[in-house]
Amino acid sequence: MAQLANATRRHIPRQLTEDECGRYFGSGDCPTLPTRFEAGIAAESVRPVPPLPGRLLEPLPELAGTRVTMFWPAHADAEALGPFSEEIDRFTEETGVEVDIIDFPQLDNWITAEQAEGDPPDIATAIPGIVSDLGRRGHLIDLGEFVDPEQLGADQSPYLVSLGTLGRDGSWPADRGHLFAAFTSIGVKGLVWYPKPELTRAGRDVPATWEELTSLSTELKSAGETPWCMGFESGPDSGWPATDWIENLVLAGSGPETYDAWSSHELPFDSPPIRRAFEQFGDVVFDEGSVVGGSEGAAQTSFFDAQRPMLDDPPGCWLYLFPTFGAVALDPSDPGRTTDTFPFPPMEGQPQGLIGGGEMIGAFSDRPEVRELVRWFLSPEHGVESAEQGLEFMSPNRNFDAAHYHPFLRQQAKVLQVALSADTFRFDASDLMPPPVGDQLFFDAMMRYIREGPESLDGVLQELDDAWPDAG
């Protein structure tokens, strides 16, 4: 009985309305629903409930034995496949829907392939830039036919819903229109890592503003310490960690509206707020003694190795801007004990924002079993196994029980909750920009800036603006 109740609860991740109580119980009196029903709950005999005037009750479809195909890049993270498969098994047990997971390494390039029109899966997950292109091409169904966009915005945030919405005039992101995709996972990127016990022993507070952060950096340098760890080498994708610096500085210094205008090129790279962010980054990376190995060393150091000097005794560096998944490069006992994080702080007059990444789900077919799986992905039930077994999954659903997270991630979850509630969470801008600007040219431009120094900034900004598709 509990399995059936929990399967139904996913459809209603909130309390019932008076109208719904009338539909289900024949009364306007509403009981309080728990987040999850425990085993052994009492059940009443089935009895008919007369429909309210003007309303028809729709029977639930029979889903047992149906199948859904799903593209998922399992090859990219084999360890994550285990808990994900456990979740799918639980979904199948509760609904009777079989899910065929198809590993598709070329998913990122699939938007240019004929397969999108020929033999697509039922659903697929990808970053917003990819699914938005599929949405524009008309390949994805309107999830708004069975998912309430307003409720989704309350569960996640209006901004996240806008990234999955194509306006009726073809605009994207949009507040209203065709809901072609929705977020299933979130990763926080706007975090500054630091050596926790050493900072505490030094009697220094965790910075709450950009001004306090720069003051801390100056104090550390004056004490003969190297404030910043930096590493931008990542093979053909070298430079992406430096784009995170620009994104965080734009959001922290100019706020969400300016950030949105820049990510869509309504504001060019060579505009005052964006130029200022590049210059502020330059003030850190080109300042002698502020970065381990200087700017040249940062350009040659792998992003996964850059944090390691922080674990030395005494720390070889004290501050490192990097996403949550930096925890996977450390000993499992390090995060939260020897190292910790705080959100990249805002500048004077700006709200606390948060940069992150994530994946969205889109559907190519519209059948009852497909709808059921999509709704499950968007519910607070999705991600329980993944959260309990790793340090990477975070739910975009604010109703997700944070007790399932690793203790280290619970702190990040609180930061994420605040940003989603205030609608100041913003997606990684380079992932929103059209290729090849966002997925290569921005990376390359950052490496050029780091290697050639402040005098190269004019050329770097002009190059990025000229490369934008709408640039004449």
N, C-alpha and C positions, 0 to 999 in steps of 0.2 A: 504494500500500500504506500509506503514512504517513497519508493521509486516512482510510482505514478504521480504522487503529489509533487515531488521535486521536479519531474519533467514538466508538469503544469506550471510550477512556480517560475520557471525560466521565462515563460510567456508574460509573466506579470511581476517584474522586479521592483514593484512598488506596492503600496497598500491599495486595496480595491476602492473604486469610486462608489458613490451611492447608486448610480445607474447600474454598475456591474453587479452589485449586491442584489439589486432587483432582478437582474437576469439570472444569476446563479442560485439565489436563495429565496427569491420571491418576496424579499423584504429589503427595506432601505437600511437596516441595521447591519453594520460591517464589522466582522471580526478582524483582529490584528493578525497579520500573517508573519510567521517567522521567516528569516532568510533561508533556512534549510530545515526541512522536516526530519525528525529523528525516526529511527526504526521503531516499530511497535505502536505507531499512532492508531487511534481508534478510527473505525470507518463505519459510516451509516449505510444502510441499504439504499440502493439506487431508487430514486423516486422522481417522478416528473415534476418539473418546475414550469408553471405556465408563463409564457412570454409576456413581457410588459406590452401595453398597447402600442402598436406601430412598430414593434421590433420582432425580428425572426431569429431564432436560435440556429446557429450553424453547427452541425455535428463535426467532431474532430475527425480528420481523415485517418484511414487505416494505413500505418506506415511500415508495419512488420514485413520484412523481406524486400523492401525497396533499397536502392543503392544510389550513392552519390560519389562522383569522381572529383578528386581534388588535387591540383598541382601544389606541391610544397617542396621547397629546396632542401630536402633532407640531407643531401650531400654536403651542404654548407656547414652543418653542425650535427654530426652523427650522434653526439651525446644528448642533444636536445630531442632527438627522435624518440628515445625511450619513454620519457614522461609524456610527450605529446601523444604517442600511441596508446598509452594507458588512458589518457583522457578520451580519445576516440573510442576505445573499448567501453568506457563507462557510458558514453553517449549512446553507443549501439545497444548496450544492455538496457538502458532506460527507454529507448525509443523504438528499437527494432530496425533502425536504419543502418545498413552497412556502408562504410566509407572506404573507398579505394584511394589510398595515398600514392600519388605518382610523383616520383622524384624527377624534377625537370630543371637540369642545370642551366639551360639557355633561357630561363624565364625572363631575365632582364632584357634580352634582345627580342623577346617573342612579339612585342608590339609591332615589329616590322615584318613578321612572318605571315604567310598565307594561312597558317594553321588557326589563327584567330577567327577566320571566316569559315574554315573548313570543318575541323573536328575539335572544338574547344572542350575543356573539362566543364563540369557543372560549376565549380568555384575555384578560385585561386587567390593567393595572398601575395602582395608586393608592396613596395613603397608608393607613396602618393603620385609621384611623377609618372610611373608606369601605368597604374590603374586609371589615372585621369586621362591618359592618352587613349586607353581602351574605351573609356566612357565617352570621350569626344567622338570616337569612330562608331559609336552606336552598338558596341558589342555587349555591353553590360545592362542587365535588367534594372528596373527602378525598384530598389529595396523599400522605397517609401510606400509601396503597395501593401507591405505587411510589417514594416517597422515604422513606428511613429517618430519622425525626425525631431519633434519637440521633446519627447521623452528621452531620445538618444542624446540630445543636447544637454538635458538635465543630468543624465547618467554620466556623460563624458564632459564635453564643453561645446558651446556654440561654434568656437573656432575649429575644433576637430571635425564637427559635422560639416562645416563649410568646405573643408578640404575634400570631402566625398560628394559634393553637390555641384552639378552643372546647371548654371542658370538657364532660363528659357531663351535668353538671348545669346547663349553659347559662352557666357562668362564663367570663369573658374579662378579661384573659389567663389562660391555663391551662398547667400543666406537661405535662398529657397530655389527649388527646381527639382531636377532629376537626381535622386540619391543613388549614385552608381556604386558607392563603396562606403565602408565604415571601418574604423580602427579596431583591431583585435589585440594589439600589444603596443607598448610604449617603452622607450628607453630614454633615460635622462642623460643629456650631454653637457649641460651647464653646471658642472661640479668642479670645485677646486679641492684637490686632495692635499693632505698635510700630515706630518708625523705627530700623531695625537699626544703621546706621553711627553715628548720633548717640548711641544708648544705649551703644554700645561705646566711643565716644570719651569719653563722660561717666564711664566707669569703673563703670557700674552693672550689676549682675547681673540676669539674667532671673529673676523671682520664681518660687519653687517652692511657696509657701504663700500663703493669703489674707492672712496677717499680713504677709508680705514685700511683697505687692502693695499693701496699704494704706500700708505704710511708704514704698514707692517713690512713691506718689501724694503723700504728705505732703512728701517731700524735693523733688519737682518743684515743688510749690506754693510751698514755702519759698524755692526758687531763682528765683521769679518766673515759672515756667512754668505752663501750663495742662495738668493731667494728662490729662483725659479728653475724647475726641471722643464725641459722642452725636448721633444723628439718629433720630427716631421717626416722621417723616411718611412715609406710604405710601398716599396716597389713601384709599379706603374701608377699607383695612386698617391705617390708622395705629395704631401702638401695639404691633404684633407684635414689633419688636426689644426693647421694654421687657419683654415677657413672657419673652424669652430671659434677661434679667437675673435675673428671679425664679427661673426654672428652674435656672439655674446656681448661684444662691445656695442654693437648697434642697438640691440634690445635694451641693454643696461643704460645706455646713454640717451637714447631717443624714444624709447617706448614701443609698444606693439604696433601702433598705426604706421609709424615710419618704417618699422621692420617689414610690415606687410607690403608697403608701397615699394620698398627696395627689392623684395623677393620676386615681385612681378614686374620689375623694371619701370614702374611709374616714377620711381626715383632712380637715376642712374648711379653707377659706381662713383663717378666723378661729381657727386653732389656733396654739399658741406657735411651732412651728418655721416655719410659713409666714408668720405675722405678722413674725417676726424677719427673714426674707428681705426682705420689703417695707421694713422699717425700715432694713436695711443698704443697700438700693438708695437709699432716701431720704437716708441719710448721705452718699452720693456726689452724687446729682443736685441736692440742695438746698443743698449746701455751696458758699458763695460763692467763686468763683475756681477751682472744681474742674472745671467743664465749659465748653467753648466756647459763649458766648452764654447761659450759665446754663440753668436748667430751661426757661424760655420759648423760648430759642433752640433747644434740643434738640427741643422739641415741634414747631417749625416747619421744622426741617432735614430734608431727604430722607435716608433711610438710606444711599443711594448717594453722597451728597455729603459726609456727615459725616466721612469719613476723609481727605478731600482736604487739609485743613490740615496733616495729618501729613507731607505731602510738601513743605511749604514749608521754606525755609531762613532762620532756624531753624524747627523744627517748631512749628506753631500748637497742636498737641496731641500727646500721646505714647502714649495707650492707647485702644484701641477694641475693644469686645466685638462680634464679628461672625462669621458663618459663613465657611467656606472659599470660598464663591462670591463673596465680596468681591473676589477676585482678578480677576474678569471686568470690574470697574469701573475697574481700573487699567491703566496701560500694561503690555503683556506683559513688559517687562523689569523691572518694579517688584517683583513678588512674589519674596521670597527674597533680593533685593539691596538695594533701598531700604527695603522693609518686610518684616517677618517676623512669626511668630506663636509663642505658647506656649499650652498648654492652661490654661483657667480653673482656678486652683489650689485644692486642698482646704483646709479649715480644720483646725485642730489635732484630731487623733484620727480623721480621716476618710480613706478611701482616695482615690486619684486617680480621679475619675469623668470622664465625657465626655458632653455633650449632643449629639444629632444628629438628623437627619431621614432620610428615605429613602422608597423605594417598594417595594411588595410585588406579587407576581404571584399571581393566582387563576385557576382554570380552571372553566369552566361545562360542559364536556363531557369525556368520558373515552374517548379513542381513542389508539391507539399513537403516532400522529404528535403528538398534543397532549402526551402524556407525554414524548416525546423533546424537544420544545421547552421544556417546563418544566424538565426536567433540565438542559438546556443553559443556561438562564438562571441556574440555581443553581450551575453549575460555575465553576471558576476560568478557563475559556476565555472566558466572557462578559465583555465590557467592554474587551477588548484594544484594539480600534480607537478606542473612545470615550476611553480613558485616554491613548492616544498622541496624540490630536488635540485635547485640550482640558484645561481646568482645573476641571472640575466633577465628572466621574464618579469614584466610589470604590467598590470592591467590598466587600460584606459578607463575602466568602469569604476566610478567612485564608490560603488556599493561593494566592491571586492573586499573580502575580509583580509586585512593586512596581517593577521596572525599567521597566515600561510607563508608569508615571506621569511627568508633568512633574516635573523636579527639585524644584520647590517643594512639590508634593503628596507627595513621598516622606516628608518629615518628618511631615506630617499622617497619612500611612499608618502610620507607626511608632506615633504616639500612639493611633490607632484600634486597631491590633493589640494594644497593651497593654491597652486598655480592654475589648476583646472577649475577650481571654484571661482577664482577671480578672473578667469578667461585670459590669463597672461602667459599661458604655455604657448610656445611657438615652435613650429617644426623647423628642422634643419633647412636653412634657406637654399643651400647648394643642391639638396635633393628635390627642391621645388622648382629650381631653375631648369630651363630646357637644355637638353644635350645639344652640343658638347660643352656648353658654358658651365653648367653646374657639376657635371661628372668628370671633367678633365681640365678645361681651360682655367677655371677658378683655382684648382689645385696647382697647376703649373705656374700661374701668375703669383701665387703665394711663395713658391720656391724661388722664383726670380727675384721677388722683393727681398726675401731673406738673404739671398746670396749677393745681390747687387747693392743693397742698402737703400737709405732714404731717398737718394737722388733718382732712383728708378721709379718712384711712386707715380709721377705724372704719366709715364709711358704704360705702366701696369694698369692703371685705371682706364686710360683711353683704350687700351687693347681689349679689356673686358667689355666696355660699352660698345665698341665696334663689332664685337663678335655676337652680340645679342641679335636674335633673328629679326627683330623689328627695327634694327638700326640701318635703315636706308639702303 
